[in-house]
Amino acid sequence: MSKKTAVIGSGFSSLAAASYLAASGHQVTVYEKNDTVGGRARRLEKDGFTFDIGPSWYWMPDIFERFFADFGKTPSDYYELDKLNPAYSVYFENDRIQIGDDLEKIKATFESIESGSAAKLQEFMDTSSENYDIAIKNLVYRPGESPLELVTPQTIKKIGAFIGNVSKDVRKKFKDPRLVSILEFPVLFLGATPGNTPSFYNFMNYADFGLGTWHPKGGMYEVILGMKKLAEELGVVIKTNSPVTEILVNDQQRAEGISLSGEVHLYDNVLSGADYHHSETLLPEKLRQYSESYWERKTFAPSSLIFYVGFDKKLINVDHHNLFFDTDFTKHANEIYEDPKWPEDPLFYANFTSITDSSTAPDGCENGFFLIPLAPGLEDTPELRETYFKKILDRFEKLTDQKVMDHILFKESFCVNDFKEAYNSYKGNAYGMANTLLQTAFLRPNLRSRKVKSLYFTGQLTVPGPGVPPSLISGKLAAQLINKHINR
């Protein structure tokens, strides 16, 4: 007899888990509070412009390939990919560095900036590639139930890589501050500063320079639509505009279903891909694994102030992805992690998918996505948003040598309050919990509830961590655990 399983949320991890569960015989229903699927990876369409509301980087294509291969499919069955060249541009105070689409091009760029750095980069990348191989083959597909999962012949040899940190490793090899910034950038996807990220995580540099940066035609939301289609092909039922208000638990402390404002639906298993902290508030307090003080002590990845802007002209001196590192990185990092406040001179990121994908803006126009990383939990007002929009657009105009303020057709914004309202996000965080040494693997919130049987969790606050590829993996791990414990 097949099992009935409810999945709360429809982001990457939830859709992945739903597909794995359906493929193994479960009757799966997904409940999404918003009117479209995708969780934090939704889409904004306005006046002929298309924007990804959330994730905008397609890295680690091998993880996506592995996901679809588990169902006898390939990504190309659902969406079209282009490799970006340049992968991205990095702007400093007085210059711009473009990162090419393969390692040889990147080595040549490094060598032109710092003599001898090409050989050092190859050394660094050899280690990064080795760590990536270990991480993907030996670590990230483990459920985080025991510290022994981390103990393999390969990881024992790498024990030193969990003592050092990425920042120290980079600065030992490279002196030019621009190269240092470029090499430290990828670990920001893990939600922590390079100085607080174990050396082992330099495998993110292989994800960057080794595997490249890709773009799904139409935007990242095309991946969500592909996963939705796969899930429905497997028999998953998806219900939008369906906010879950309670996880039902019987006298034997077993999850037996969900409630939508009093409308009861009974299930054999419940899996939540919603924000972990919020998911536990759907339970009686005595059945929650983690107290409010637990969450308060944890290091969360940043929130974000994001602007979606329609321009009435094509822009110059920019690429698809652009990083603006023309101000003090350390100062901005301290204003996120050490002394949380609105940053004085923030670094920011901008993408213009219409540069490489004409389907995302009307002819002769450009779509702009601008993001400022922020500490979670900050005050969020329209006045602050407007102040920071002007702050970054002034710098953008100067650094790219063009006027754009008078060419704005419209702008929309998304910030701390929106993350809370749209996703029930703890303190309005955008990327979950940071992957620091003490928040890695078994030290992250559990995939399986210790207090409620048949209740599971998935997503970027649990194993393996923040980011889109880890979320796909998290969904698979949660589904495997459900099947492992289904008759216990």
N, C-alpha and C positions, 0 to 999 in steps of 0.2 A: 504494500500500500504506500502510495507516495505521501510525502510530508508537505504540509502547507506552511509556507514561510512568508512572513511580512518583512519588507525592507523599507526602512524609513529614510527618505532622501533619495535623490536621483543624480548625484554627482558621479565623477569617474569611478570612485571606489564602490558605490552602491550599484551602479549599472554593471560593473565587472562582476561583483559578487552575485548579483541576480542572474547573470548569464551562466556562471559556473554552477549555481544551484539548480537552475532549470535544466541544464545539460545532464545533471546527475539525478534527475527525476523529481525534483521538488515542484510543487505548484506555487509559483512566486507572484506576489503582488507588491508593487513598488508604490509608496505613498509620498508624493511631493507636495510641499506646502505652497509653492509658487505656481504660476500658470503655465510655465514651460519647464522641461527637464533640464538637467545640467548642474544643479547646485550652484556653486560659485562660477561655473563655466557657462554662463548664459550669453545671450546675444542682444545687442541694441541695434535696431534698424530705424533710421529716421531720414526722411527726405532723400532717399536714394543712397545713403551712406550705411555701411555695416561696420559694427565694432564688436570685438570680443569684450564682454564686460569684465571677465576675469583673466585666466591664464592666457598668455600670448606667445610663449616660447615652446617650440616643439623640439625637445632634446631627447636623447636616448631612443632613437627609432627602433633599436633592437627589442626594447621592452614592449612596444606596441606590436611589433611583428610577432613576438612570442605570445602575447595575449590573443591575437586573432588566430594564430596557428593552433592554439589549444582547441579551437572550434572548426579546424579545417579551412580557415579563411586567411586572407591577407588584408593589410590595410587598403590596398588598391581596389579591393572589392567594395569599399565603402567611401573612400575619398582619395583625392589626387595630391601627391606630395611634390614639392619643389625644394631643392637644396639651395640655400641662399648664398650668393657671392656678391659682395662680401657678406659674411655671417652677421656682422654688426660693426658699428663705428663707436669709438670712444673719444669724447671731447675733453680736452684738458684746457687750462687757461689760455694757452697760446697755440695749440695745435690739435689736430684730429688724427687718430690712428685707426685705419681700417683693418679688420681681422678677416683674412681670406678664408677660402672654403676647404683648404687642406693644410697639413702640417708644414709642408715644404714652403708654401707661401708665407706662413706665419713665422717660420724660422728666419726667412729672408727679411721680414719686417723687423723682427727683434734684432737681428745682426746690424741692420742699418741704424738702429738707435743706440745699441750698446755692443761694442766689439767683444766677440767671444760668446755672446749670449745664445747664438744658434745651437752650439754644441751643448751648452748648459740646459737649454730648453729640451733638447732631445733626451738628455739624461733624466730630466724631470718628468718628461712624458713617458719614458720607459717605466718608471716607478708608478706613475699615474695609471698607465694601461694595465700593469700587473695588479694594482689595487682594485681597478674596475673589474677585472676578471674574477678576483677573489670575492668581491662584494656581490656581484651578480650571480655567480655560480654557487657560492658557499654561504652567503649571509642573508641577503635581503628576502629570500624566499623561505625564511624560517619564522615561525609564529611568535617568537619572543616569550615563550613560556618558561625558559630556563636559561641561566647563564652558560650552561654547557653547550648550548647551540653555537656559541661563539668560538668554541675550542675545536679547532681543526689543525692538521699539520701546517696548513698554509697560514692560518692566523697566528699560530704560535711563533712563527718566524717573523711576524709583523708586530709583535707586542710593543716595540718601541714606537710604532706609528700611532699608538693610542696614548702615548705619553707626551709627544711633541705636539705642535700645532701648525696649521697651514701657514700662518703668517711668518713664523720663524723660519720654516723651510724655504719659503719663497725668498725671503730677505737674505738668506745665506748665499743664494746663487745669483741674485739679480740686485743691482744697485739703483738703476734708473727708476725713480718713483712711478713713472707711467707704466713701465713693465710690471712692477710690483702690483699696482692697482688692477691691471688686466688679469694677472694670474690669481689674484685674490678674489676677483669678482664672482667666479662660478659658485663658490661655496655659500654665497649669499642666498642661493636657492634653498639652502638647508635651514635658513632662518636664524643663523647666528653669525657673529663676527668671525673673521679668519683667525683672530687670536684666541677664540674660544672653540674652535673647530679642530678636532684631532687630525693629525697629519694624514691618517689613513684616508680621510675624505677628499684628499687631492684627486681621487678618482673622478671628481667632477670636472677636472681639467681635461681628462680624456673624453668625457661626454661633450665638452666644448670643442677642443682642438682636434680630437681624434675622430669623433662621430659626426660633428658638424651641426649646423642649425638649419632647420627645415621649416617649411610653411605649408600647411594644408590649404589648398585652394578654397577660398571662401572664408577662411579663418578657422581658429581652433574649434569653434562650435560644430564644424563639420565632423570632427572626431566624435563629439557627443551624439550627433545625429546618427553616425555610423554605429555607435555602440547601442543606441536605442533601437535601431533597426535589427541588429543582431539579437538583442534581448527578446524583442517581439517575435522574431523568427523562431526562437527557442521556446516560445510560449509564455513569456513573462507578460503580465498585465500591469500597465502603468497608469496610475491615477494622479492627475495634477489637481491643483486647488484643494488639496486634502491634507491639511496640517494635523499631525498626530498630537493629541493633547494628553495622552496617558498610555503608559505601558502596563498592561494588566498582568497581575501575578496572583497565582492561586495559593491555597493554604500550605502547599508543599514547597513554596517559594520557587515555583517554576513559571516562566513567562508563558501566558496562555493567549495573548492577543494584544490588540491595541484599541484605543478609543479615539474617535474623532468627534470631540465635543459631545460625548455621551453616546455616540453611535458605535456600538461594540462590534468588533470583528475578531473572531477566534482563530488562532494559529498554533501550530506545534512549535515554531521557532520565531523569534523576533531578532532581526539584525538592524542596528541603527548605523547609518552612514551620516547622520546629522552631527553637528558639533557635539563632541563627547560630553562636555560639561552640561549642555542643554539636555542631551539624551538622558542623563541620570536624574535631572530634575523632573522627568516624566515618571519617576518611581517614588514610592514613599521614602522619606529620608533615611530610615533604618536599613533600606536595601541598597543605598548608594555606596559604591566602593570608596569614593574619594570625597573628602570634606572640602568645604570652601577654602579652608586654610591650605589644603594641598594644592589647589589650583592657584591660589595667590602666590605660593612659593615658586611655582614653575616659571621657567624662562619661555616666554611665548615669542614666536616669530612676529615680525612687524604687522601693523595694519597699513593702510595706504590711503592717500588722497589721490583719486584718479579723475582725470578729465577726458571726456570724449568730445572732440572738436571737429566740426565740418569747415573746411577752408574752401574758398571759391576760386582758388588757383593751385597750380602745381608748385610744390616747394623745391628749393635747391639746396645743395650742400648737406643733404641728409640721406640716410639709407633706411632700409626696412626697420631695423632695430638700431637704437642709438642710446648710448649711456653718457650722461653729462657728469663728469668727474672733475669739474673745474673748481670745486671748493674742497674743504678739508674733510676727508672721509672719516678720520678718527673722531672729529668733533661731532659730526652727524651721527655716528654710531653710538657715541656716549649719550646723545640726546634721545636715542631709542632705548638703549639697554641700561645705562647707568643712572642717568638723571632725566627720566622721561619728561619731555616737553616738546612743544612745537619747535622744529629746528630753525636756527637763525639763518643759515645758508645751506639749504638742503641739496644733496645730490638728487638727480632725478633721471628717469628713463622715459624715452618717447619712441613710439613706433608708428609707422605710416605704411600699413599693409598695401595701400593703393599704389605704392611705388612699384611693387612687384606683382600685384594682383588687382587688375582693373575692375574686377567685379565688386570691389568693396567701396567704390566711390563713383559719383557721376563723372562723365568726361570732363577733363580740364580741372577737376577738383582733387582734393587730398583729404583723407581721413587721418586725424591725429589722436593718439592715445598717450596721455602724459601721466606719469605715476611718480609720486613722492612717497618713499617709505616713512612710516610714522610709528611712534610707540603706541601700542594698543591702550585703549582706555582714556585717551585724551578728550578734552572738550572739543566739540565739533559744531561749528556755527557757520551760517552762510557768509558772514563777514570774514571769518578766518579763511574759508575756501577761496573767496575772491582775492584776498590779500596774497595768498600763495600762488594763485593763478597768474597774477600780474608779476610776481617775483620771478617765477620760472620763465614766463614768456619774454620778459625783458632780457634775461640771460640768453634764452634761445635765439632771439633776434640778433644779439651781439655775436654769439659764437658761430652762428650759421650765416651771418652777414646778409640778412634779408628782413624785410618788414612783413609781419603776419597779422598783427593785431587788427588792422583795418580790413582784413580779408576773412574774418570769422563769420560764418553764416549762423552758427549756433554752437553752444557748448552745454554739455550735461556733466554732472559730477557725481561721485560716489565716494563715501568716506566712512568713518568709524560708525556713525549712527546708522548708515545704510547696511553695513555688515551685520550689525546687531539685528536690525529689523528684518532684513531679507533672509539671513541664514542662521539666526539665533547664535551668532558668533560670540564667544567669550571675550569680553572687553573690546569687541569689534576687531579681533585679529583677522588678518587676511590669509595667513599661510599655516595656521596651526601652531604646533609646539616645536620649538627649535631643536635641532639635532645636536645638542652638546654632548660631551662625554657621559654626563650623568643623566642624560635623557635619550639614551640609545638602546635599541633592542629591548631586552627584558625590563629595562628601567623606564619604559614608556607605559602609559595606561594600557591595560590588557585588552586583547581582542575578545576575550571571553569573561563574562561577569563571574566574579568569585562568590557572589551572594545570591544570584538568581540563575537557576538552571534554564537552559534554552534561550539565554539572552546573550547576544554578541554585538560587537562594535567593529566598525571599519572606518578608514579615512585618515586624514593627515595628523590627527592628534594621537593616533595609535601607531602600531608597527606597519611599515618600517619608518615612516616619517613624512615630512612635507614635500609637496611637488606632485605633478601629474603622474609621471611614471611610478613613483612609490605608491600612489593611490590605486593604480591598476593592480599592483602587487598586493596591496592591503586587501582588496576585494577578493583576490584569489585565496589568500591565507585565511580570511574569515570563513569563506565557503568550505575550505578544507577542514577547518576546525568543527564547523557545524556537522559535516558528514562524519567526522571522526567520533563525535560525542553523541550522535543522534539516537542511539539506542541505550544510552547509559541512564 
